[in-house]
Amino acid sequence: MDHNTMSAAGTGMYGGSSDPPTSNEKALCQAVNDPWGASAYYGWWTTYFILAGFVAITICNAIKRLNSFNRFVDIQSVISFSPRISAFFRLLSYRQSGWLYGILPAAGPTFLLVAFLVFSTALCFGRRPYHRPPAFGSPPLALRSEWVATAMIPWLYAFATRRNFVAYLSGVSLQRLMILHKYAPWICLYMSIIHTWSMIIQANRKEPWSYTWATDKFYRNGFIPLVAIFWLCFMSLGPIRSHFYEFFYIFHIIASLIFLIGMYIHSAKLLVSWDFPILINHGWILKSLPRASIEIKPGDTLAICISVPPTLQWYPGSHVYLRFLSVRPWETHPFTIASVPHHHMEKKAHMSKNAGTPNNGLISAEKAPGTVGRFNEMLFIVKPQSGLTARLLQLAQDVGSGPLRLACVLDGPYSGFVELVRACDALVMIAGGSGMTALMPLVLNAQGRQKVEMHWAVKDAAVASAWFDRSWMDSLDVQIYQTDTTSSTEKALTEGFIAAPAIAVMDKEGNIVNEEANIPETSDMCGPRQMLLEVRNTVASAQKRLLIGNTLCTELELYEESFSS
C-alpha cells in the first residue's frame, strides 16, 4: 500500500496524518495476518521441527546401540538396520569437502542444517504480506523470524554444554554436537537479521529512522544481542578460531553472556526461564583440585600425568578439559586421555591369566603402554604449540631435572566410543602425530577380541620408541609412515602435530577392508585437517562397494577424534 493512500487513512505514517489508530483498529488489522499476541506458534513450530529430528536421531541411535550390545554378548537382535541401508546413509553423510580450507562440515550435519534453514525460511516467507500499515503493529515477517530465532536459543546453549540431555538421550557424542553448536547460530543470526531489517523498514515508514533510534529503547537494545551473536558466529569460523584460540574461549564466554543478557533486556524480561543456562553452560565440574605432573619427552613433547580417584572412570576416546590455576587460569584446553582406568587394567590382566596365554609385552597389570603411565592416573601426550601449551613447556624446561607439578582443575571426562566399537570384529586405525595417543586406550580395550591394524604418520619414526613401550609396539600390526626423512628427531617433532585426528575404521564382519586413505608422505599433506578429509572421503567411497556387495565385509563405519577442526 503506497504512502499517499496510507496518509489519507490517517494512520500516523511519516509525512501523513498524526492521528494514530485505535486499539480496535489495530486488532482488526492484525486479526487476519499474524496478530502479535498469537504469533508465538511460530516458535512452537520451530521447536516441534527440532524435536522431530531429535527424536528420529534418538531412535536410530538407540537401535544401533542395542544392536551393538547384542553383537557384543552374541545375542540375535530383534530389530536392526540393513547393512546396505546403513551403507547408503553413511555414503551420504561421511563425505566432506575441502573447499574453503574444510570450513564446511561433513555432509550429514550439513543436510540437517540445510533442512532446518529451508524450513525456517519457508516459515518466515511462506505467507504474505510481510509488513503491516505503519502504526498498526510489528510486521508479520519480523514476528515470524524473531520467534524462530528465539526458539533456537535454548538448543544452541544445550549443544554447548558438556553434559546435556541432548547427548544423553540421543547418544550423539559431544564432538558431533559441537558441529551443530558452531553452525546452527548462523541460522539464528540469519533470522535475527531478517527480524531487524523488517522492523527498520516498518519504523522508517512510520517516522524518520533517526527519530525512532533516539526515542525507542527497544530498537537500540535489540542491537546488543545482534552484535554479540555476529561476533560469536564470525569468531567461531575454523581458521579464525584456530588463529586466536588462546583468547577465543574467554571472549566466547563473555560474548555469549552479553547475548543472553541482551536478549533478556530486549524481550522485556519475558524469558526469565533462560537464567539456568548461564550456570549450566559456564560452570565446570570440580572433581577435585589434583596436581598434574608434567615431564618433557623427546622432541619437546609433554607427558602430563594426573592422579585421579579410583572411582573416576572413563572410556577409550574420552577427553577432559584442563585448567591450570597458576598458568593462564582463564584458559581451558581439551586433551584426549591416552590411558585406561585402573579397574580395566586389572580386568585385562585377570583375563590374560585365566586364558593361560602370555601377554606378549602388550600390557600387564604393572605396566601401561606409555613410558610414564601409572595406575589411577590420566595420561596425556601433548605437542606444544602456542599459548598455554608453550608456557607449560617453558616452565617444564626451567625446572630442569624432575617433573613440573601444577595444581589444575579437571573437567570431565566426556564422550568415548567404546560402546559402539566393541561390537566390531576388526579395527583399522589411522593417526597423525600425537593423535596416536587417543587410539591407545581403544587398542587396550580391543586387545584379544578384535583384529587391529594401525597406521601412524609421523615426521620422525624415532618418536614411536620415545612415546611408547617398544616391545608393546612391536607386538602390534603398526605401520609407521615417516613424512620427513631429512630432519632430526628434535627438529621434526618441533614442527609436528597437535591434536592430530585419530580415526578408527570398523569392519563388523571380521575382515579388515583394503580401503585405506592415502597416508601423507609429504609435509603439506600430513596436517590434521587434510588427513581427516582423506580418510573421511575414502570411507565414504567404500560405501559404494558395500552397496553392490563388492567387499569382504558387510559394514564399514567411521569414528573420528580431532580438536583441530
CORGIJO-V586664 format. One record per residue. N is the residue number from 1. PSI is psi in radians with two decimals (* if undefined). Layout:
n->N psi->PSI
n->N psi->PSI
This chain:
n->1 psi->2.33
n->2 psi->3.00
n->3 psi->-0.75
n->4 psi->-0.74
n->5 psi->-0.73
n->6 psi->-0.66
n->7 psi->-0.70
n->8 psi->-0.47
n->9 psi->-0.14
n->10 psi->0.86
n->11 psi->-0.11
n->12 psi->0.34
n->13 psi->2.64
n->14 psi->2.19
n->15 psi->-0.03
n->16 psi->-2.57
n->17 psi->2.61
n->18 psi->0.14
n->19 psi->1.87
n->20 psi->2.71
n->21 psi->2.67
n->22 psi->2.98
n->23 psi->-0.67
n->24 psi->-0.69
n->25 psi->-0.70
n->26 psi->-0.76
n->27 psi->-0.72
n->28 psi->-0.68
n->29 psi->-0.68
n->30 psi->-0.32
n->31 psi->-0.65
n->32 psi->0.02
n->33 psi->1.40
n->34 psi->1.23
n->35 psi->2.55
n->36 psi->-0.74
n->37 psi->-0.33
n->38 psi->0.23
n->39 psi->-0.10
n->40 psi->-0.28
n->41 psi->-0.34
n->42 psi->-0.63
n->43 psi->-0.67
n->44 psi->-0.72
n->45 psi->-0.71
n->46 psi->-0.77
n->47 psi->-0.74
n->48 psi->-0.69
n->49 psi->-0.79
n->50 psi->-0.74
n->51 psi->-0.65
n->52 psi->-0.79
n->53 psi->-0.70
n->54 psi->-0.78
n->55 psi->-0.72
n->56 psi->-0.78
n->57 psi->-0.68
n->58 psi->-0.78
n->59 psi->-0.79
n->60 psi->-0.76
n->61 psi->-0.59
n->62 psi->-0.76
n->63 psi->-0.74
n->64 psi->-0.77
n->65 psi->-0.64
n->66 psi->-0.73
n->67 psi->-0.68
n->68 psi->-0.73
n->69 psi->-0.73
n->70 psi->-0.68
n->71 psi->-0.65
n->72 psi->-0.67
n->73 psi->0.12
n->74 psi->0.90
n->75 psi->2.45
n->76 psi->2.25
n->77 psi->2.36
n->78 psi->-0.64
n->79 psi->2.38
n->80 psi->2.92
n->81 psi->2.50
n->82 psi->2.41
n->83 psi->-0.62
n->84 psi->-0.60
n->85 psi->-0.74
n->86 psi->-0.74
n->87 psi->-0.66
n->88 psi->-0.81
n->89 psi->-0.57
n->90 psi->-0.64
n->91 psi->-0.70
n->92 psi->-0.57
n->93 psi->-0.42
n->94 psi->-0.62
n->95 psi->2.49
n->96 psi->2.43
n->97 psi->2.50
n->98 psi->0.12
n->99 psi->2.50
n->100 psi->0.78
n->101 psi->0.55
n->102 psi->0.46
n->103 psi->-0.40
n->104 psi->2.51
n->105 psi->3.07
n->106 psi->2.94
n->107 psi->-0.61
n->108 psi->-1.03
n->109 psi->-0.59
n->110 psi->-0.72
n->111 psi->-0.78
n->112 psi->-0.75
n->113 psi->-0.73
n->114 psi->-0.68
n->115 psi->-0.76
n->116 psi->-0.62
n->117 psi->-0.77
n->118 psi->-0.77
n->119 psi->-0.86
n->120 psi->-0.65
n->121 psi->-0.77
n->122 psi->-0.64
n->123 psi->-0.64
n->124 psi->-0.75
n->125 psi->0.08
n->126 psi->-0.43
n->127 psi->2.57
n->128 psi->2.75
n->129 psi->2.90
n->130 psi->-0.35
n->131 psi->2.78
n->132 psi->2.94
n->133 psi->2.56
n->134 psi->2.50
n->135 psi->0.11
n->136 psi->0.36
n->137 psi->3.03
n->138 psi->2.49
n->139 psi->2.53
n->140 psi->-0.69
n->141 psi->-0.69
n->142 psi->-0.68
n->143 psi->-0.76
n->144 psi->-0.85
n->145 psi->-0.62
n->146 psi->-0.62
n->147 psi->-0.60
n->148 psi->-0.82
n->149 psi->-0.73
n->150 psi->-0.70
n->151 psi->-0.42
n->152 psi->-0.48
n->153 psi->-0.83
n->154 psi->-0.60
n->155 psi->-0.67
n->156 psi->-0.70
n->157 psi->-0.59
n->158 psi->-0.71
n->159 psi->-0.48
n->160 psi->-0.46
n->161 psi->2.52
n->162 psi->-0.40
n->163 psi->1.93
n->164 psi->2.83
n->165 psi->-0.48
n->166 psi->-0.85
n->167 psi->-0.67
n->168 psi->-0.78
n->169 psi->-0.68
n->170 psi->-0.42
n->171 psi->0.06
n->172 psi->2.35
n->173 psi->2.78
n->174 psi->-0.66
n->175 psi->-0.70
n->176 psi->-0.59
n->177 psi->-0.58
n->178 psi->-0.46
n->179 psi->-0.79
n->180 psi->-0.64
n->181 psi->-0.54
n->182 psi->-0.59
n->183 psi->-0.51
n->184 psi->-0.60
n->185 psi->-0.41
n->186 psi->-0.61
n->187 psi->-0.68
n->188 psi->-0.71
n->189 psi->-0.72
n->190 psi->-0.81
n->191 psi->-0.65
n->192 psi->-0.67
n->193 psi->-0.72
n->194 psi->-0.79
n->195 psi->-0.82
n->196 psi->-0.82
n->197 psi->-0.70
n->198 psi->-0.71
n->199 psi->-0.64
n->200 psi->-0.74
n->201 psi->-0.80
n->202 psi->-0.77
n->203 psi->-0.68
n->204 psi->-0.46
n->205 psi->-0.43
n->206 psi->-0.77
n->207 psi->2.90
n->208 psi->2.42
n->209 psi->-0.63
n->210 psi->-0.62
n->211 psi->-0.72
n->212 psi->-0.76
n->213 psi->-0.64
n->214 psi->-0.44
n->215 psi->-0.31
n->216 psi->1.89
n->217 psi->-0.46
n->218 psi->-0.56
n->219 psi->-0.69
n->220 psi->-0.87
n->221 psi->-0.22
n->222 psi->-0.40
n->223 psi->-0.27
n->224 psi->-0.98
n->225 psi->-0.49
n->226 psi->-0.81
n->227 psi->-0.67
n->228 psi->-0.77
n->229 psi->-0.52
n->230 psi->-0.76
n->231 psi->-0.79
n->232 psi->-0.75
n->233 psi->-0.85
n->234 psi->-0.78
n->235 psi->-0.24
n->236 psi->-0.05
n->237 psi->2.39
n->238 psi->-1.00
n->239 psi->-0.67
n->240 psi->-0.77
n->241 psi->-0.70
n->242 psi->-0.68
n->243 psi->-0.65
n->244 psi->0.54
n->245 psi->-0.64
n->246 psi->-0.45
n->247 psi->-0.18
n->248 psi->-0.82
n->249 psi->-0.89
n->250 psi->-0.71
n->251 psi->-0.48
n->252 psi->-0.74
n->253 psi->-0.78
n->254 psi->-0.80
n->255 psi->-0.66
n->256 psi->-0.61
n->257 psi->-0.73
n->258 psi->-0.73
n->259 psi->-0.80
n->260 psi->-0.77
n->261 psi->-0.70
n->262 psi->-0.70
n->263 psi->-0.66
n->264 psi->-0.75
n->265 psi->-0.80
n->266 psi->-0.53
n->267 psi->0.28
n->268 psi->0.66
n->269 psi->0.46
n->270 psi->-0.32
n->271 psi->0.94
n->272 psi->-0.34
n->273 psi->-0.09
n->274 psi->-0.04
n->275 psi->-0.62
n->276 psi->-0.53
n->277 psi->-0.39
n->278 psi->-0.83
n->279 psi->-0.67
n->280 psi->-0.75
n->281 psi->-0.62
n->282 psi->0.04
n->283 psi->2.70
n->284 psi->2.73
n->285 psi->2.04
n->286 psi->1.59
n->287 psi->-0.68
n->288 psi->-3.04
n->289 psi->1.32
n->290 psi->2.95
n->291 psi->2.26
n->292 psi->2.37
n->293 psi->2.09
n->294 psi->2.15
n->295 psi->2.63
n->296 psi->2.23
n->297 psi->2.97
n->298 psi->2.49
n->299 psi->0.38
n->300 psi->0.67
n->301 psi->2.45
n->302 psi->2.36
n->303 psi->2.02
n->304 psi->2.16
n->305 psi->2.32
n->306 psi->2.11
n->307 psi->2.34
n->308 psi->2.76
n->309 psi->2.61
n->310 psi->-0.41
n->311 psi->-0.26
n->312 psi->2.07
n->313 psi->2.69
n->314 psi->3.03
n->315 psi->2.78
n->316 psi->2.33
n->317 psi->-0.07
n->318 psi->2.69
n->319 psi->2.82
n->320 psi->2.85
n->321 psi->2.23
n->322 psi->2.40
n->323 psi->2.10
n->324 psi->2.09
n->325 psi->-0.46
n->326 psi->-0.01
n->327 psi->1.89
n->328 psi->1.08
n->329 psi->-0.25
n->330 psi->-0.08
n->331 psi->2.56
n->332 psi->2.42
n->333 psi->2.45
n->334 psi->2.39
n->335 psi->2.37
n->336 psi->2.38
n->337 psi->2.26
n->338 psi->0.28
n->339 psi->3.06
n->340 psi->2.75
n->341 psi->2.82
n->342 psi->-0.78
n->343 psi->-0.54
n->344 psi->-0.69
n->345 psi->-0.75
n->346 psi->-0.70
n->347 psi->-0.74
n->348 psi->-0.72
n->349 psi->-0.69
n->350 psi->-0.74
n->351 psi->-0.73
n->352 psi->-0.68
n->353 psi->-0.78
n->354 psi->-0.57
n->355 psi->-0.31
n->356 psi->0.39
n->357 psi->2.55
n->358 psi->2.73
n->359 psi->-0.19
n->360 psi->0.43
n->361 psi->0.13
n->362 psi->-0.97
n->363 psi->2.65
n->364 psi->3.02
n->365 psi->-0.21
n->366 psi->-0.09
n->367 psi->2.25
n->368 psi->2.89
n->369 psi->-0.58
n->370 psi->2.73
n->371 psi->-0.18
n->372 psi->0.11
n->373 psi->2.47
n->374 psi->2.96
n->375 psi->2.59
n->376 psi->0.60
n->377 psi->2.48
n->378 psi->2.30
n->379 psi->2.36
n->380 psi->2.35
n->381 psi->2.08
n->382 psi->2.27
n->383 psi->1.87
n->384 psi->2.51
n->385 psi->-1.63
n->386 psi->3.08
n->387 psi->-2.23
n->388 psi->-0.87
n->389 psi->-0.63
n->390 psi->-0.66
n->391 psi->-0.69
n->392 psi->-0.72
n->393 psi->-0.76
n->394 psi->-0.75
n->395 psi->-0.69
n->396 psi->-0.63
n->397 psi->-0.63
n->398 psi->-0.51
n->399 psi->-0.60
n->400 psi->-2.14
n->401 psi->2.54
n->402 psi->2.79
n->403 psi->2.72
n->404 psi->2.32
n->405 psi->2.19
n->406 psi->2.47
n->407 psi->2.50
n->408 psi->2.84
n->409 psi->2.21
n->410 psi->2.08
n->411 psi->1.92
n->412 psi->-2.82
n->413 psi->2.83
n->414 psi->2.70
n->415 psi->-2.61
n->416 psi->2.39
n->417 psi->0.49
n->418 psi->-0.60
n->419 psi->-0.53
n->420 psi->-0.69
n->421 psi->-0.29
n->422 psi->-0.31
n->423 psi->-0.12
n->424 psi->2.60
n->425 psi->-0.30
n->426 psi->2.58
n->427 psi->2.33
n->428 psi->2.04
n->429 psi->2.34
n->430 psi->2.21
n->431 psi->2.66
n->432 psi->2.10
n->433 psi->-2.22
n->434 psi->-0.11
n->435 psi->-0.33
n->436 psi->-0.54
n->437 psi->-0.47
n->438 psi->-0.42
n->439 psi->-0.34
n->440 psi->-0.83
n->441 psi->-0.59
n->442 psi->-0.64
n->443 psi->-0.76
n->444 psi->-0.69
n->445 psi->-0.60
n->446 psi->-0.19
n->447 psi->2.20
n->448 psi->-0.20
n->449 psi->-0.48
n->450 psi->2.63
n->451 psi->2.40
n->452 psi->2.22
n->453 psi->2.21
n->454 psi->2.42
n->455 psi->2.22
n->456 psi->2.07
n->457 psi->2.08
n->458 psi->2.78
n->459 psi->-0.41
n->460 psi->2.10
n->461 psi->-0.33
n->462 psi->-0.29
n->463 psi->-0.45
n->464 psi->-0.86
n->465 psi->-0.36
n->466 psi->-0.58
n->467 psi->-0.57
n->468 psi->2.79
n->469 psi->2.10
n->470 psi->-0.70
n->471 psi->-0.61
n->472 psi->-0.70
n->473 psi->-0.70
n->474 psi->-0.46
n->475 psi->-0.19
n->476 psi->2.86
n->477 psi->1.43
n->478 psi->2.09
n->479 psi->2.04
n->480 psi->2.24
n->481 psi->1.98
n->482 psi->2.08
n->483 psi->-0.14
n->484 psi->1.81
n->485 psi->0.04
n->486 psi->-0.41
n->487 psi->2.80
n->488 psi->2.97
n->489 psi->-0.81
n->490 psi->-0.79
n->491 psi->-0.72
n->492 psi->-0.80
n->493 psi->-0.47
n->494 psi->-0.54
n->495 psi->0.29
n->496 psi->-2.72
n->497 psi->2.59
n->498 psi->2.29
n->499 psi->0.73
n->500 psi->2.64
n->501 psi->2.47
n->502 psi->2.12
n->503 psi->2.26
n->504 psi->2.12
n->505 psi->2.22
n->506 psi->2.51
n->507 psi->2.08
n->508 psi->0.10
n->509 psi->0.32
n->510 psi->0.15
n->511 psi->2.36
n->512 psi->2.12
n->513 psi->2.42
n->514 psi->1.11
n->515 psi->1.19
n->516 psi->2.62
n->517 psi->2.80
n->518 psi->1.88
n->519 psi->2.21
n->520 psi->2.38
n->521 psi->-0.12
n->522 psi->2.77
n->523 psi->-0.47
n->524 psi->-0.15
n->525 psi->-0.01
n->526 psi->0.24
n->527 psi->2.67
n->528 psi->-0.78
n->529 psi->-0.77
n->530 psi->-0.71
n->531 psi->-0.74
n->532 psi->-0.74
n->533 psi->-0.74
n->534 psi->-0.85
n->535 psi->-0.78
n->536 psi->-0.83
n->537 psi->-0.53
n->538 psi->-0.77
n->539 psi->-0.65
n->540 psi->-0.73
n->541 psi->-0.58
n->542 psi->-0.43
n->543 psi->-0.49
n->544 psi->-0.72
n->545 psi->-0.57
n->546 psi->-0.64
n->547 psi->-0.58
n->548 psi->0.07
n->549 psi->0.38
n->550 psi->0.81
n->551 psi->2.95
n->552 psi->-0.19
n->553 psi->2.98
n->554 psi->-0.36
n->555 psi->2.48
n->556 psi->2.09
n->557 psi->2.60
n->558 psi->2.33
n->559 psi->2.49
n->560 psi->2.69
n->561 psi->2.05
n->562 psi->2.31
n->563 psi->0.27
n->564 psi->-0.21
n->565 psi->*
